[in-house]
């Protein structure tokens, strides 16, 4: 049975028109019409998740694999519970469609239960916010336009989250029918040219091949897939500073960037993507006088952590690099300069320092991640890796090579790292590994209170019983660790038991090695967690 409500049925028709087929459904009464009709339609892959905060991060994880993903929540504070994930999606440019049911306008501000001002509640962190007001009556043409504006904004340019607020009557006031008349799936299409002008590519090529210049390409976190097969060709011409969040072929640089000689800093930077985990590069590049910087951003956005912007190229980063690599190949010229040689040597020496610096006989967070990554190279199946924020992602930047790393680096919060990985695992047949610190895991433990868990989810918890990264922050040495570092005595055994998740524990190096091998190779019908306890960060 379906609820016969014009706004609900129009919304669902347009979700299908925009090929949004993955929907996270949160329970509630005000949103029951939307939830029921989507679940009954047969065109959608539905994921039931109860905790709206976790559900929104779960939807973020689904979007990594499937693209535009919707989440439906009821009225009241449920909408605000999605805010942390919405903010993360905003800075990651993930196409998250938040659909909130709302009370009729006459109930707002009248002390009616489960009611708040929902219209515009997400305005600071969505690309488009619309409310399908009852004041428009039966004006479905305008409702269609509003929905199309929102759904188009989710994917146009860099992409990002949008909010569609739907005031609805009580579900008891809406008639039920056995079928819904098929609505015309008419959407508004935005045409975006993908060919970058030859003049821009020619000018960039000239700069990169000019031996009198010191060019550099910097790639921050991005949801776009870089042209991996052409990155090596680019590196033969110009230093490429990137991390595994954007470029699986990246080389480590964090260990030398803050102390490197100033004469090898660039005078031209082509910057694309968003933030980098390494903060040292921000300060070094910001300190370069007369640095020429071209920003690549499909929205024409000026944002730059290096505080220099001279030109903005409003195009996709991967499309630009693809065409640039082709143009460089046509020139058949490889510049020879002390500058390029220095960077090649620095990258290689840093990689060697990292490999030699791991104490494989001590149980530490770094030895755990290093061993995990070394074993990952031998896996025969497809996989994805998620690293939580703080210590875990920094270790990934040191040791992860040859594969994509996912991380909620948009605003660097720890609050939904596990839920995001759970959502990704639910949307793919690949094995999904999540490496997380203890605070990130326990904060997000409702990620495992989820009907969508599968055997392709494997979690490693680096449990040092505190926020270990704070011990490395200058100025916090004399602060009480109870308040600053979140010291605790918790382990994950009980949480895994109550959620029917397999549990392994490691308190020695040998147990850690065995646990990682089991985590990677053991065939089970449920997720698995390996908790590595006691290791220092």
N, C-alpha and C positions, 0 to 999 in steps of 0.2 A: 504494500500500500504506500501511496505517496500523499504528502500534504500539498494541497492545491493553493499555492501562494505565488503570485506572479513574480515578485522580486526574487524569491528563492529559485524558481525555475529558470528565470532569465540568467541569474548568476551561474547556475550549473551549466546551462547551455553554452555560456561564454567561456567557462573553464575548459570545456571540451574543445571549443573553437580555437583556443590558444594552446591546445595540446598539453594542458596541465592535468595529468592523470594520477599523480601521487598526492594523497591527501591524508594528513594526520588529523584524527577526530578525537576531540576531548569531550567527555560526558557533560551533560547539563540539560536543563529544561528549556531555557530561552533559545538555545541553538538547536533544539531537537529537530525542528523542521529541516534545517540545512543538513544536519548529520544523517537523518533518516533518508532523505531523498538522494544524497550522494551515495550512501551505502547501498541503497536499493537500485541504483541506476545501472550498475553492471559495467560502467565504462571506467571506473576508478579503482586503483590499488589503494585500499584503505588500511591505515595503521591506527588502531585504538591505543591511546596513551592517556593516563588519568591525570598525572601531575603536569599542569600547563607549562611550568618553567622548564622541566625536563623535556616535555613534548616539543616545545619550540626549538630547543637544541637538537632534538631527534630529527625534526623537519629540516634543520640546517644540514645535518648529516646526509639525509636523503637527497637533498639538492646537490650535494657534491657529485653524486652518481647520476641522478636523473634530471638535473636542471630544475626549472621552476616547480616549486612544491608548495602546496597550500596547507594551512593549519586552521581548524575551525574551533573557536572557543565560545563559551557562553558569556553572558553579560556580567558586569561588575569587575571585581579585582582580577578575574581570570585573564583579562586582556593585559593588565599590567604585569602579570606573572610572565608573560612572553617577552617583556622588554629587554632583559639581558641578551637573549638570543637575537632579537631584532636589531639591537645595536651592533652586535657582532656581525650579523649579516650585512648591515649597512657598510661597515668598514671593510668587509671581505668582498663586497659586491655580489652577494649571493641572492638569487631571485626567490625570496621567501614571500608568499602571499598570505597575510594574516587576515582572516575573516572572523569578525566578531559580531555575534548577535547582540542586539541592544533593546532596551525598553522603548516604547513609543515616546515621542517628544514630550507629551503632556505629563509623563511620569518623572522626567528629569528634574532634579532639584526640589522634589516634593516629599522627601523622606520616605520614599518607597524602597523596600528592601532590594538588595542586589542591584543597586542603581548608582551610577556615577556619570560624570561627563566623559563619554567615550569618544565623541567626535573630535578628531584632532589630537587625541591623547598621545599619539606616536609621531607627531609632526616633525620633531627635531631629528628623527632617525629613520624616516622612510622617504622614498623618492616620490611617492604620491599617496595622499590620504583622501578618501571619499566617503561620504555617508549617503545612503539611499533613503533620503528623508521621506516620511509619509506626506509631507506638505506638497510633494510633487504629484501626489495622487496616483492616477493611472498612467502617468507620463513615462511609459516604458522606453520611449526614444531617448529621453535624457538619462534615464537610469542606465541604458545601454552604453551611452557615451561615457558616463562616469566609470563604469566597470572596465570598458575598453581602455580608457586613459590609464587606469591603475595597472591593468595586466600588461599593457604595452611598456609602461615605465619599469616594470620588473626586469625586462630583458633588453631594453634599448641602451645603447652605449655600453658603459661598464656594467650596468645592471645593479639590482639591489632590492631590498624589501619594500613592500607596499602594504597599505592597510585599507580594507573594505569593511565599513561599519554598516550593519544591516538592522535597523529598527524593525521589530516584529511584534505581533500581538501574542497573547497567551496561546500556547499550542492547542488548548481546548477550544479556542475560537476558530480554528482553521479546519475546514472540511477535509476528509480523506477520500482519495479516489484510487481506483485500481490501476490507472495509467495516466500519464501526462502527455498531452499533445506535444509533438516534436516541434520545438521552437526553431526558427531559422538561425543557424550558427553563423551569424554575420559579425565579423570583427573588422576593426580598423587596422590596416596594415601600414607600417612605417618602413619606407625603403631607405636603406643606408648603403651608400657606395662603399665598396671594399678595396678599390684600387687607389693607392696613394699616388699623388702626382709624381711623375718622373723627376721633376725639378727638385723635389724634396729628397728623393733617394739619391740623386746625383750629388747634391750638396753634401749630404751625410757621407757618402762614399769618398768624396774629395777630402773631407776632414779626417776620416779614419785612416786614409792612406798617406796623409801629409806627414812626412817624417820630422817636420819642424813643430808639429803639434804633439800633445800628450793626451790622446783621447781615452775614454773609458765608457763602458756600458755598465750601468747598475740596475739590477732587477730585484725589486722588493716582492713581497708576497702577492700572488695573483692567482685567480681562478682560471686564467687562460692557460692553455697547453702550449708551451714553448716548442718551436720547431727543433726537437732534440737532435735530429739527424744533421742539422746545419749549425748547431752551437759550436762544434769543434772547428768548423771553417771560420766562424767569427773569431774564435780565440786565437787563431793564427795571425790575426790582423790587429786585434785590440784586446786589452785586458777586460774580462767580464767578471764583475763582482756580483755574485748571486748566492742564494742559499737553497737548500732542498725544498723549501716551501714553494719555490717558483721554477727551479731548474735542477732536475735530477743529475745533470752532468756537472754540477758546481764543484768548485775547489774551495777548501777552507782558507779563511783570511783573517779571522778575528784575532789570532795570536800576534800578528805583526802590524796591524793597521794603525794602532795608536802610537807606535814608536818608529815607524818607517821614516826614512829620510824625506825631507820636504821636497827635494828636487825630483822625486819620482811621483809626487802627487799630480793628478791630471789638471789640464787647463780647459778640457772640454768633457762634459758628462752627458750621455744620453740616458735619462732616468725613466724607468717605467715600473709598473707595479705600485705597491704601497709600502708599508713599513718593513724594515729589516729587523731581525732579532738582534744583530750586532749593533749596539748603540755607538761604539767608538767611531764608526765610519761617518756618522752624522756630524760629529764634532770636527773630524779631520777635514771633511769636504767643506763644511761651513767656514773653516778658517782660511780657505784658499782665496786669496785676493784675485779679483778679475776672472773668476771661474765662469766660463760660458756653459750654461745648462739648458738642454732641451728636454722638456717634460712630455712624455707620451701618455695620453689619457683620452679615452674615447668620448668622455663627457666634456673635454676641454678644461679640466680642472687644473688649477695652479698649484695644488698642495705639493710641498717639497720640504723634507726634513733637513736639507742642506742649505736652505735659505737663499738659494739662487735660482731664478727662473728667467730665461731670456726669450724662450720660444716654446709654445705649446702645440704639439701635434695631436689633433683630435682624431685619433685612430686607434685600432686595437694593437696592443704591443706585439702579439704573436704574428699578426699580419705584416707589421713593419719589419720585424726581424727576418721574416721569411723572404720578403722582397729585397731587403738590404743584403742578405747573404747571397742571393742570386746575382745581384749587381756586382758584388765584390768578386764573385766567381768569374763573371764576364771579364773583369779587368785583368785577371790572372797576375796580380801583383801582390807580393807579401812584403810589407815594409820591414826593413832591418834597422833597429834602433836600440840604443842602450836602455831606453825606457821600457820597451816591450820585453827585452831580455831580462831586465831586473824583475819584472812582474812574474814572468814564467818561472824564474828561479825561486822567487818568494813563495809562490803557490806550492811548488814541489817540496821546498824545505819545510813549510808549515805542515803539509800532509805527513812528511816523515817524522816530524816532532810529535805529532799527535799519536801516530802508530807506536812510536818508541816510548811515549810517556805514560801509557796505560800499565798499571801494576796488575797483571793478570792473576796474581796470587793473593790479592786482597779483595774483600767483598765491599765494593763501593758502587755507587750509582753509575759511575763512568765505566767500570769494568763490566757491569751488567749490560749496559747499552752497547758497549763495544763488542761483547760476545754475541749479543742478540743480532746485531747488524752483520757480524761475520758469518753467522749461521744462516741468516736470511739469504745470503748470496747463493746458497746451495738448494734453496727450496724449488721444487718442480712445479708448484701451482701458482696461480695468480694471487696477488695479495695487495693490500693497502695498509699503510701505517699512519696511525694518529699519535702524535706526541702532545701531552698536556703542557701547559705553560710553565714558566719558571725553569727549574733545573733540567727537566726532561727535554724540552725543545732546544735548549742550549747544547746539550749533549748530542742531540740529533744533528745539529749543525756541524759538530766536530766529526761525527762518525757515519752518518747516513750518506750513502752514495749509490747512484744508479737507479733510484726509485723516488717517486713522489712522496713527500711528507705533508700530511694535513695537520693543521694546528689552528686553534681559535686565536689567531694573532691580531685580529682586527682591533680589539681593545685589551688584549692580553689577559683576560680574566680566567680564573681557574674554575668558574662555577658550572660550566656545561661541557667540559672536555670529554667526559665519558659518554654522556648522552649523545653527543655528536657522533662519536664512533659507533655507538649502538644503532643510530639511525642509518649510518652509512652501511653497516653490516646487514641491516634489514633490507636494503635496496640493491644488494649485489650478491652474486654467488662467490665472489672472491673471498679469501680469508682476510679478516680485518684485525690487525693488531693495534692495541692501544697501550702506550707506555705512559704511565702517569705517576706523579708523586702522591704521597699519602693524603695530604690536605685536599688535593684536587679530587681524589677518589671518594673520600668520606663526605666531602661537601656535596658531591653529585651521586650519592649512593642510590637515589631513586631511579637512576638510569637502569638499574637491574630489576626494578619493580615494573616490569614491562612485558606485555604479552607477545612481543615481536622478537624476543631473543632467539638466536639460532646458534648452531654449533660452529659457525664460521666466525665467531667473536672470541678473541683471546686477549686477555688483559695482563699486563705486568705492572705491579705496584712497587714503586721504589719507596719503601717505608722506613724512614729514619726517625719517625715519631716527632717530626717537627717540620716547619717550613725551612728546609736547609739552605735555601738560597739567601735567606736573610743574614746568615753568618758571613756572607761575602760582601755585604753592603757596607761601605765605609760610613762610619758615624753611628752604627748601631751596636758597637761592641759592648757598651755598658748598659744597654737596655735589658729589661727583664724579659727573658725568652717566653715566659708564659703569655705575655701580652703582645709581643712583637712577632714571635715565630710560631705561635699556635702549638706549643708543646702538648703532647697527649700520650696515652698508653693504649691506644686502640689498635686492634688488628681486624682483618677483613673476614675471618672465618665465619662468624655469625651471620654477617650480611650475605655471604655467598650461600650459606646453608638455607636461610629462609627464602631465598629466591631460586633454589635448585640450580645453582651454578657450581661447576667443579672447582675444587680448591687445592692448590699446591703451595707449600711453604718452603722457603730457602733461607737458612741462617749461616751457611758456609758457602765457599766458592764452589765446591763440588756439587752441593745441592742446587745451587743456582744454575750451573752448567746442565745438570740433568733435568732440572725443571724447564729450562728454555727448550731443550730438545723435545721433551714430552709435549710442551705447549705447541710446538710447531708441527709435530708429527702424529700425535695421538688422535685417533678417530673416535669421536664421541657424538652423542645426540644432544649435547647441551654446551653452553659456553664454558670456558675455563679461565681461572684466575691464578696467576703465580704471584705470590707476595714475597718479595725479597726484603727481609727485615734486618735492620741493624747496620746496614752499610752507610758509610759517610758519603756526603755529596762532594 
